[in-house]
Amino acid sequence: MTPEAATPLDVSRLRTLLAGKRLGMPLEYRETTASTNDDAAALGRQGAPEGTTVIADAQTRGRGRRSRTWVSPPNKNLYVSVLLRPPIAPWLAPQLAIVTGLGALQAVRKWLPGAVLKWPNDVLVGVRKLCGVLTEMTTRDEDAVDFVVVGIGVNVNATEEDFPPELRSIATSLRVELGRPVDREAVAADLLEELGREYDRYLASGFSAVRARWEAACGTLGRTVEVDTSSERFTGVAIGLSDAGHLRVRRADNQEEVEVVSGDIVLEQSTPTLR
């Protein structure tokens, strides 16, 4: 079957592809919604089970990290949110950003083997972003997670003209990279399968095994980065992940190793990737 670049998702086919997978069911489809993350969170508050997934053909208020707008043209990309109920303490929730970023990367690599990760969970092709992940936690109390919503945006069939002019040099899609339309249902099934695989590995074996694989797939480590945490800006070399999933950076000004909990990381393009 040759996929069309801008047709609605075939939800019946997608349900068939998701049958038996760890995540993806029950599946809630929206033709258009404000935000799949908001919809999934509402379902979580109503008691929906782990694995519940919301997928939409368009979003009117899609968002990424740090409240940025996620460009969401209709019928072209994937806008997916998955409900997780991990048996972990709230302070470990940042690890899930790493776990789910790795799952997203593994799915993209089925189509583009050269894709890499940028901390914490962006999937890049070269220097251009193809996929982003946003995790949002709700707690029962200070010691217990109620649920985590994992929102994933994958640029599948967007053309360069679908991106605002200011994003065209830093965003890409599977269609742009492959030169042809791509089967969105197949990408969605790959994404949910890989997310489930990485999540199960994390629950069974802990963060250390996931961290090693994430570090091996990351294009940030060993490179000079500019870090913007809102409270300060500095440069240094990214050297690895902490036990919590934070980025460890050796500052250029004093050689002190610090952990970046949240913020923006800009790679200096003149520096090679070191392993």
C-alpha positions, 0 to 999 in steps of 0.5 A: 500500500502506498501511503498518502501524505495527508489523509486521516489515520486509518484507526481500524488498521491501527487497532489491528497493528496494536493488538497484543502490544504492551502500550497503545490500548485502549486507543482513543482517537481524536480528529482534532483536539487541543492537546493529546496530553491534556486528553490523556491526563483527563483520562488518567484522573478518571482512572484509565488503565496504564497503556491508554493512548490518545492519538489525534490527526491535528492539535490546536494547542500542542506543546513541547518542553518548556511550554513551546508550541508544537507545530501540528499540521493536520493529517500529516504527523503523529500526535500521541500521548500514552498513560503510564502508571509506574511504581516509582517515587516522584523524584525518579520520574525524570528517568522516564524522559530518558526511557521514553526518548530511547523508545522513540529513537528506536522507532525512528531508527527503523526508518532512519538508522542514523538518527540520534538522541539529544538530551533529554529526549529529542530525536535528531537527524543531523542537526534537525529535530524529527521527534520530541517527547514531553512527560508530565507527572501527576502524583497521589502524594509526595511519595507516590506517582499517580500517573505520567503522560508521555506525549510524543510528536513525530514529524512523519509526512510534513514537508518543509513548507509545513514548518514555519520559516524560522524552523525550516533549518532545524526541523525535519520529517521522515518524508523530507529525509526519505523523499516519499510519503510514509505510512503513519499507522506503521510508524505509530505501531513501531513507536508504541511497540518500542516505547513498551519495550523500553518501559518494560526493560526499565521496570524489570532491570532499573535505570542503569541498563537504559542509561548505558544504551541511551548514552551510546545513542546520544549525539550530545555526549563528548561535545561542547554545549551551551546550557540555558537553564533560565537562571544562568547560561554557560558552556561546557562539555556534556559527559553523561547522565546522572542516576536521576537522568540529568545531564552531567556537564563539565563547565568550561569556566571552572571545570566543575561537573554540574547536573543540568536538571532542566533547560536548553542544550545547544550543540556547538557544530564545530566540535566533533562527537566523542565516544 
